[in-house]
Amino acid sequence: MSSDKQITEVLDKVCGGKVVFFDMVQLYLPNATEDFEEQDAVADSHRYAAPIKACLCVGWAALYLVRSNMSRLIQGGEIAWEHIEKLIEDKGGGNRFAIELKRKRPKGIPREFMVESDFRRALLKRIEEGFVAAMLQYNTIVMLPRSSEDMFTRSTPLSIAPFKGYQEKQFMGYRFFLRDCFHDVPSLISKDQSGVYGAELAALLGSSSKSWNPFSSEKKGPQVELMLNIFDPFPLLELPKIGCEHVRWVASRFKGEVAERSTGTKVLRSQPYLKKMNLANDMAAWSGWELMIQDADFIWTIILLRRTYLPPLMDHVQDFALTLKTPRNAAEKEKVKVEMLHREFYLAADTFCTDVHPNIYKDLLQVKLDALLFNEDAYHWIEQQLGLRPGGAPEAHKYGCIFVKGVAIESVTSSTRWMTSCTSSLAFRAIFVKGVVMLLYKEMALNANELVQEVIHLVDDVTDSIADKDLDPLQAWRLLKEPGQGLPRSPNPGTAAYACLNAWQTRVTRYLAFCLDGFICGSRLTLVDVINAARLQTVSEEGRKTCELILGLALHARSTDLRVPWEVKGVLSQLMGVGLLSHMDFPTSGGFEDDAESKENFTFNDRVMQVMIDSGYIRELSEDPDAGGPGFMSMEFAHLLRNLMMSKAASTSLKASICRLIVQDKAVGFKGQARLLGEGLLHLMQSGTIFLATYAAAASVNLCQSLEAVKGHLMERGISEICLKSLRSNDSDLMLYTLMLLVHLTKRSHFRLKLRAAGLPDQLARLYNEIYKDIDDRRRILTEMCSVMGQLANDTLCASTLMSKPYEAHTKMVTMFLTAVKLPGKRKPGELIPEEFVKILSKAMYALRTFAHDVKLKDEIGEKIVEPLIKDLQEQENCNRTDWAANAVLFVFAMTMSKKMTQKMDECGWPNARRALLASSMGQLDIFVQRIRTIQAAVVAVRDKTGGATSPSKSP
């Protein structure tokens, strides 16, 4: 069963009404009814004639029975919803059901007929939905009646039974194995089939044999729940528009939603998941991602599965979420045994499979392949798994791709026009690649004799035409873009036919670019080889120009208005033509789901663009001597990166690649390039997914670290509110890079005023109170948080907010410092500080020093900090850690303002600490030697005044 857009548009015209779903079925008509279809089997019963192949369509106004070749309706094949009496299901639970019609019905329509479908359950659901929707037009809610009877169903395919001690659960067409102790948890609308299963933790861990009954009134122990969410299938080609091309990015969104709903969340695990079983012999491809998230009450283990290339047309994907909810207290008590619980959960995910065994519509699939209506990954997968490719086998599809014989497709929609040319697309892809290989070989840009011979033999295998064999790549492209069936050869620009022609050309160029980029020759020939040839000085001017045109053809940047002409040009000319090299205005967006009308009017090959940016090709083409110095990016290239980051036409992968480029780039430029990049990064942080926002925050840190002017530009454009939003996300990676960005922004006093007005001190203090005890797992976040709070505390109002009740950040930080000093294990002050705790202790000392504005606060903070700090300073190796030692000296220097703390330092062993400091690398820096002398003078003064017994050490 499918809702394929292109095929349903064809069926709309055949049926004369809107078709929503269709399914290729075996149709059993009563013996009294005859039709033009040939009967190819013996009838199973005298009640029905032999089955015929047909297409059952679910439409808005009726059910339609269409011939298998989709040429026209079967006689009496339009059945209005109001004429349906009831559905009859097979008692045996097979693939058959019958539809009984009312007595008052148009002539020529049988009273009943039987259908055999691989998707019986889903098809019945769609029929019921269509019936209810049709009845609503009459202002009445009527459910379609159902009954059941034996329908002599053939034996169902064998399936694997559950293991001993396990049961099989079925839900929405899928099944999986669970332990016997799991029971359905009722929902508000259903006693079972809710997708939620519960069990007692003790029974799962083996300490109790008693199973959990959700309806029992007995007192229960800790419960675990397994929840299953099955999302609707989604068209494969639509995934880039919502930023969900990979299951990892779906997991990132899922993680963000879970984190936002709970407080104190912590991500314990985020990694790929490999599904290990295929119990249904499923043709689709599976991928997965595993998350483990801990909040205040529960540990959530989530496995996201993606089923790609769904039968029967391999053009949809479907996502599933299996969630195990475990009480946190019980999990912490049973740390070892909880791993057993997770193994049970993994078994449920591994055994998860489809409950039906559908056939593949190979004829329709070949049509869609011929029309190039898949993406690059799908072409590769379908060829590897099914042996199908665009154009089909050369001996079977020599003359191209025709949808269905006898069907003239008149739709103005570009995706329903098909191509017919003098040579198959399979032959032309080989001719195109051979032309590129021969070009590079003649120009000595490719040294691979074996590859040359291989492509020559490849072309010989797919075409006998001598003229075709000697075509160069651009000639092959010009022949392949010829108009197809139902289109004039030279349609007028601006017409629907011209738009259909341009849509075909767009798909052709994308497919040829994919063939060139490793699909045919693997790593021996990719787009990078063509790019390198275009760079070589040894290549002739004509050869270089041809390479540039091939790259421009592969990029295919054009207007989204397909009625506008497009010509093969160089890369820069195309980018300039669509406006990507200059400033573009983009609508304010709330994310991928924003329904606001987009003003973008360009499209391009996303994969080719990413290769050209990663390889530095476009940057080299757009080099400008006035960009600020050799190697700096030009303003045109900066505009391109900014526009791509803000555009919905760019995929998540391309935007992440641009962010990585900015992180690694050390030569951005000083003439406004960084400001343009900052605008794009700001847009990603504001409206992108958590995955992209994290990448953008990391890239922004790099920009602010190297260019001071960027900070002011970001502040003017509202970075304060965006940072607060990121901190509220509870995503560890996003929070970390946002805090690193805030470290740079809080260095200036006027920026701190704006951040305070936005509410940053309150947000930071609230967040710090939630996580300050979690040093082991959030050490990096706490480190950056100490830096930010320390710089904010330089502002009196910010400091008062941080230290006021109920936050009291300074007392929490003292507690954190004392905990970190003893980690890991039972480390004692005066011993070597582990490398992983050096930075957090250093930044904590910095923040505590800025908190201690007056003597009272110095006494309060120093009372607990001074003793372990002085003892750590007595260890020579600790003093050689420059950042830690510098902050320690400055902290001790600040404590000398209090006589009480100065005396405490002397009592804790300052003389020994002083000797260790002077003998370390810090003793070579005049500024710190001066601070050490000042501290020593204060200690001596207090000692003399109090009559201390310890003799003063010799001053340096």
Salt bridges, closest charged atoms under 4 A:
ASP4 OD1 - LYS368 NZ 2.50
ASP12 OD2 - LYS18 NZ 3.64
GLU37 OE2 - ARG67 NE 3.69
ASP44 OD2 - ARG96 NH2 2.81
GLU89 OE1 - ARG120 NH2 3.89
GLU89 OE2 - ARG146 NH1 2.78
GLU100 OE1 - LYS86 NZ 3.97
GLU100 OE2 - ARG111 NH2 3.17
GLU112 OE2 - ARG47 NH2 2.36
GLU116 OE1 - ARG96 NE 3.02
GLU116 OE2 - ARG154 NH2 2.13
GLU128 OE2 - ARG146 NE 2.69
GLU129 OE1 - ARG126 NH1 3.20
GLU149 OE2 - ARG47 NH1 2.88
GLU168 OE1 - ARG175 NH1 3.16
ASP184 OD1 - LYS169 NZ 2.83
GLU218 OE1 - LYS210 NZ 2.49
GLU238 OE1 - LYS241 NZ 3.17
ASP282 OD2 - ARG307 NE 2.66
GLU290 OE2 - ARG269 NH1 2.81
ASP315 OD1 - HIS316 ND1 2.94
ASP315 OD2 - LYS368 NZ 3.72
ASP319 OD1 - ARG306 NE 2.81
GLU332 OE2 - ARG328 NE 2.96
GLU344 OE2 - ARG179 NH1 2.89
ASP355 OD2 - ARG121 NH2 3.37
ASP355 OD1 - ARG175 NE 3.66
GLU376 OE2 - ARG510 NE 2.90
GLU376 OE1 - ARG607 NE 3.81
ASP377 OD2 - ARG607 NH2 2.79
GLU383 OE2 - ARG389 NH2 3.15
GLU383 OE1 - ARG429 NH1 3.85
GLU454 OE1 - ARG524 NH1 2.88
ASP460 OD1 - LYS469 NZ 3.17
GLU482 OE1 - ARG489 NH1 2.90
GLU541 OE1 - ARG544 NH1 3.14
ASP561 OD1 - ARG563 NE 3.05
ASP585 OD1 - HIS583 NE2 3.44
GLU593 OE2 - ARG253 NH1 2.77
GLU620 OE1 - ARG535 NE 2.96
ASP665 OD2 - ARG619 NH1 2.44
GLU679 OE1 - ARG642 NE 2.97
GLU679 OE2 - HIS713 NE2 3.16
GLU679 OE2 - ARG717 NH2 3.19
GLU708 OE1 - LYS711 NZ 3.23
GLU708 OE2 - ARG748 NE 2.66
ASP731 OD1 - LYS255 NZ 3.04
ASP774 OD2 - LYS266 NZ 3.07
ASP774 OD2 - ARG778 NE 3.91
ASP777 OD2 - LYS266 NZ 2.80
GLU784 OE2 - LYS839 NZ 3.61
ASP795 OD2 - ARG756 NE 3.61
GLU835 OE1 - ARG881 NH2 3.24
GLU860 OE2 - HIS810 NE2 3.48
GLU863 OE1 - LYS900 NZ 3.77
GLU863 OE2 - LYS904 NZ 3.84
GLU867 OE2 - LYS871 NZ 3.17
ASP872 OD1 - ARG827 NH2 2.66
ASP883 OD2 - LYS843 NZ 4.00
ASP906 OD2 - ARG943 NE 2.86
